[in-house]
């Protein structure tokens, strides 16, 4: 069977990397429209203006502070067309990057991704999560191509709240377990083909980097200090995890994360990455992993302060009935094909209970 590997053309990481935005975007077109998180813009405006103005290009910056909706993507796409944009850049967190991806998709323009936090692995991917006006997820679209450039300024990410980095670690924690499950299961990657072994190896590397460098990175997170531990963890989240899952697939961990995120009190209290980390624990237990694999995983979550019980995530009642209902919803996820043995609702409920009771 044919297998396909896809990834961003260029991944650039380091302190001051934002300064390369103008130069790199200019290789794609002579008119750049940057959609920037309105809260982040005042902190980076001088550097952003300088890097764009340094090139002989037409540049415009549009602040953004809305939900990722069809209406907003269509509105901004029309604005890009009005400005005769040739390149779309997204600068900010998940919402801003997703709406900018949607604009690039609607206008058929190349996309440059500039994450200012490392709270998920989405900045390097093609995926666009879309919501309605009530912040209910309604669709997931895919860009035709991965970002042309992913530009990661670690000096900016080092100033972001520590909890956001912890969330990113949680999202990336899934990579080892889900890539292995996808390899053993029957599902297809985003490319419509069976997974490549490369994705499994990248997922394992991601996990090892998180365990080695995660505690050290969390000690400096939010301080503005850029250390080797922080650099390694950002690389694991924004590069390794993203490329691993896009070329393999998702499994139990994200089935759990998706269903937890659909529960309003949970969504309001905790982050997607925290849901994904909990889902990773459920998956590892449901797969029957031995204690010498489970103990380091649970201990790592405790060491970095990752919530690992449903009550900590905001589930109002984490009793047997609530767990059975949650497990039943997870068992219907399309991600469940990525398992060596198809797990049913009873298997998942048993795993949920084991995670809740794990000392």
C-alpha positions in Angstrom: 0.0 0.0 0.0 1.2 3.5 -0.8 2.1 5.6 2.3 2.5 9.3 2.3 4.5 11.7 4.7 3.6 15.4 4.9 5.0 18.2 7.0 5.6 21.9 6.9 8.3 22.9 4.4 10.3 24.8 7.0 10.2 24.8 10.9 12.2 27.6 12.4 12.7 27.8 16.2 14.7 30.0 18.6 14.8 33.3 20.5 14.1 36.2 18.1 12.8 34.0 15.3 9.9 36.4 14.8 12.4 38.7 13.1 12.6 36.2 10.2 8.9 36.5 9.4 9.2 39.3 6.8 12.1 37.6 5.0 10.5 34.2 4.8 7.0 35.5 3.9 8.6 37.6 1.1 9.7 34.4 -0.6 6.0 33.4 -1.0 4.6 36.7 -2.2 4.9 40.5 -2.3 1.8 41.3 -0.2 1.5 39.9 3.3 -1.6 40.1 5.5 -0.8 39.1 9.1 -3.8 38.2 11.3 -2.5 38.7 14.9 -4.0 37.9 18.3 -5.2 41.3 19.6 -3.9 40.6 23.1 -0.5 39.7 21.9 -0.1 42.4 19.3 0.9 45.2 21.7 3.8 43.0 23.1 5.3 42.3 19.7 4.1 45.2 17.5 7.4 46.9 17.2 9.3 43.8 16.2 6.5 42.7 13.9 6.4 46.0 12.1 10.1 46.0 11.8 10.4 42.5 10.3 7.6 43.2 7.8 8.8 46.7 6.8 12.4 45.5 6.3 11.3 43.8 3.1 10.2 45.4 -0.1 6.6 44.1 0.3 3.2 45.4 1.0 2.3 44.4 4.6 -0.9 44.8 6.7 -1.6 43.6 10.3 -5.2 42.8 11.3 -5.9 42.3 15.0 -8.2 39.4 15.9 -10.1 38.6 19.1 -13.1 36.5 18.1 -14.1 32.8 17.9 -13.2 30.6 14.9 -16.4 30.7 13.0 -17.3 30.4 9.3 -18.5 34.0 9.4 -15.2 35.3 10.8 -13.1 33.3 8.3 -15.3 34.5 5.4 -15.1 38.1 6.6 -11.3 38.0 7.0 -10.9 36.2 3.6 -12.7 39.1 1.9 -10.5 41.6 3.7 -7.4 39.7 2.4 -8.8 39.8 -1.1 -9.6 43.5 -0.8 -5.9 44.1 0.2 -4.7 42.0 -2.7 -2.9 39.7 -0.2 -0.6 37.0 -1.6 0.5 35.5 1.8 -1.5 34.9 5.0 0.4 34.9 8.3 -1.3 33.8 11.6 0.3 35.1 14.8 -1.0 34.1 18.2 -2.6 31.2 19.9 -4.9 28.5 18.7 -7.9 30.6 17.8 -5.9 33.1 15.8 -3.9 30.4 14.0 -7.0 28.5 13.1 -8.9 31.5 11.7 -5.8 32.4 9.7 -5.6 28.9 8.4 -9.2 29.1 7.4 -8.6 32.4 5.6 -5.6 30.9 3.7 -7.8 27.9 2.7 -10.6 30.2 1.4 -8.2 32.4 -0.5 -5.9 29.7 -1.8 -2.9 31.5 -0.4 0.2 30.1 1.3 0.2 30.2 5.1 2.9 31.1 7.6 2.3 30.0 11.2 3.7 32.0 14.1 2.6 30.6 17.4 3.1 32.7 20.5 2.2 29.9 22.9 2.9 26.2 22.9 -0.5 25.0 24.2 -1.2 22.4 21.5 0.6 20.9 18.5 -1.8 22.6 16.0 0.5 25.3 14.7 2.4 22.9 12.4 -0.7 21.0 11.2 -3.3 21.4 8.5 -6.3 21.2 10.8 -8.8 24.0 11.5 -11.3 23.5 14.3 -14.4 25.6 13.7 -17.1 26.6 16.2 -20.5 28.3 16.2 -21.4 31.5 18.0 -22.0 29.5 21.2 -18.5 28.1 21.1 -19.8 24.6 20.2 -17.4 22.8 17.8 -19.2 22.3 14.5 -16.6 21.2 12.0 -12.9 20.4 11.3 -11.5 21.5 8.0 -8.1 20.8 6.5 -5.8 23.1 4.5 -4.6 21.6 1.3 -1.0 22.0 2.5 0.8 22.3 5.8 2.1 25.7 6.7 4.9 26.9 4.3 6.8 28.2 7.4 6.3 27.6 11.1 8.2 30.3 12.9 8.6 29.7 16.6 10.0 32.6 18.7 10.9 30.9 22.0 11.5 34.2 23.7 7.9 35.1 23.2 6.6 31.6 24.2 8.8 31.8 27.4 6.7 34.7 28.6 3.3 32.9 28.1 1.5 31.5 31.2 3.0 28.3 32.6 -0.4 26.6 32.4 -0.5 26.9 28.6 2.8 25.1 28.3 1.5 22.4 30.6 -1.5 22.1 28.3 0.9 21.7 25.3 2.8 19.0 27.1 -0.5 17.2 27.7 -1.4 17.4 24.0 2.0 16.1 23.0 1.9 13.4 25.6 -0.6 11.5 23.4 1.8 11.1 20.5 3.6 8.0 21.5 0.5 6.1 22.5 -1.7 7.2 19.6 0.9 6.7 16.9 1.6 3.2 18.2 -2.1 2.4 18.3 -2.6 3.8 14.8 0.2 1.6 13.5 -1.5 -1.5 15.0 -5.0 -0.5 14.1 -6.9 -0.2 10.8 -7.4 3.5 10.4 -5.9 5.9 7.8 -3.8 9.0 8.3 -4.9 12.4 7.1 -3.3 11.5 3.8 -5.8 8.7 3.3 -3.2 6.0 3.6 -2.0 3.7 6.2 0.6 5.2 8.7 4.3 5.4 8.1 6.6 3.9 10.7 8.4 7.2 10.7 5.4 8.7 12.5 5.6 6.0 15.3 9.3 6.7 15.8 8.7 10.5 16.0 5.9 9.9 18.6 8.3 7.8 20.7 11.0 10.5 20.4 8.5 13.2 21.5 7.6 11.2 24.6 11.2 10.7 25.6 11.9 14.4 25.2 8.9 15.4 27.3 9.8 13.1 30.1 13.5 14.2 30.1 12.9 18.0 29.7 9.3 18.6 30.9 10.0 19.1 34.6 12.8 21.6 33.9 10.8 23.4 31.3 7.9 23.9 33.7 10.2 25.4 36.3 11.0 28.3 34.0 7.7 28.5 32.1 6.2 32.0 32.2 9.4 33.6 33.5 10.7 34.7 30.1 13.9 32.6 30.6 14.8 30.4 27.6 16.6 27.3 28.6 17.6 24.1 26.8 14.8 22.3 28.6 12.2 24.8 27.4 13.6 24.7 23.8 13.3 20.9 23.8 9.8 20.8 25.1 8.6 23.5 22.7 10.1 21.4 19.9 8.4 18.3 21.1 5.0 20.0 21.3 5.0 22.1 18.1 7.0 19.9 15.8 7.4 16.3 16.8 3.9 15.7 18.1 2.3 17.5 15.2 4.2 15.7 12.5 3.8 12.3 14.3 0.1 12.4 14.6 -0.6 13.9 11.1 1.2 11.0 9.5 -0.3 8.3 11.7 -3.6 9.1 13.4 -5.5 9.7 16.7 -6.8 7.1 19.0 -8.4 6.7 22.5 -6.6 9.7 24.0 -8.2 12.2 21.6 -11.5 10.3 21.7 -11.6 11.0 25.4 -10.3 14.6 25.0 -13.0 15.4 22.4 -15.8 14.1 24.6 -14.5 15.9 27.7 -14.2 19.1 25.8 -17.9 18.8 24.8 -18.9 19.0 28.5 -19.4 22.7 29.3 -18.2 22.7 32.9 -15.1 20.8 31.8 -14.4 23.0 28.8 -14.7 26.1 31.0 -12.4 24.8 33.8 -9.7 23.0 31.9 -7.6 23.0 28.7 -7.7 20.7 25.7 -4.2 19.5 26.5 -5.3 18.6 30.0 -8.1 16.6 28.6 -5.7 14.9 26.2 -3.3 14.0 29.0 -6.1 12.4 30.9 -7.1 10.5 27.8 -3.5 9.3 27.5 -3.8 7.8 30.9 -7.1 6.1 30.0 -5.6 4.8 26.8 -2.4 3.4 28.4 -4.5 1.6 31.1 -7.1 0.3 28.6 -4.3 -1.1 26.4 -3.1 -3.1 29.4 0.4 -1.5 29.5 2.6 -2.9 32.2 3.3 -1.1 35.5 6.8 -0.2 34.4 5.3 1.9 31.6 2.3 3.3 33.6 4.3 4.4 36.7 6.6 6.8 34.8 3.6 8.2 32.9 1.5 8.9 36.0 4.6 10.1 38.0 5.4 12.6 35.2 1.9 14.0 35.3 2.1 14.5 39.0 5.6 16.1 38.8 4.5 18.8 36.4 1.1 19.4 38.1 -1.1 17.9 35.4 -4.6 17.3 36.6 -5.3 13.6 36.4 -8.8 13.1 37.8 -12.1 14.0 36.3 -13.1 16.2 39.2 -9.9 18.2 38.7 -10.9 18.7 35.1 -14.3 20.1 36.1 -16.6 17.1 35.7 -19.4 17.9 38.2 -20.0 14.2 39.2 -17.3 11.7 38.5 -19.4 8.7 39.8 -20.0 5.4 38.1 -23.0 6.6 36.1 -21.1 9.6 34.7 -18.1 7.5 33.8 -20.3 4.9 32.0 -22.0 7.7 30.0 -18.6 9.2 29.1 -17.2 5.9 28.1 -20.1 5.1 25.9 -19.7 8.4 24.0 -15.9 7.8 23.6 -16.5 4.3 22.3 -18.4 5.8 19.3 -15.5 8.0 18.2 -14.1 7.4 14.7 -10.6 7.4 16.3 -11.3 4.1 18.0 -10.3 2.2 14.8 -6.7 3.0 15.7 -6.3 0.2 18.2 -4.8 -3.3 18.0 -8.0 -4.6 19.7 -11.2 -2.6 19.3 -12.1 -1.3 22.7 -15.8 -1.1 23.7 -17.6 1.1 26.3 -17.0 -1.5 29.1 -13.3 -1.6 28.4 -13.1 2.2 28.5 -15.3 2.5 31.7 -13.0 0.0 33.4 -10.0 2.1 32.3 -11.6 5.3 33.5 -12.2 3.8 36.9 -8.6 2.5 37.1 -7.2 6.0 36.3 -9.5 7.6 38.9 -8.2 5.1 41.5 -4.6 5.1 40.6 -2.5 6.1 43.6 
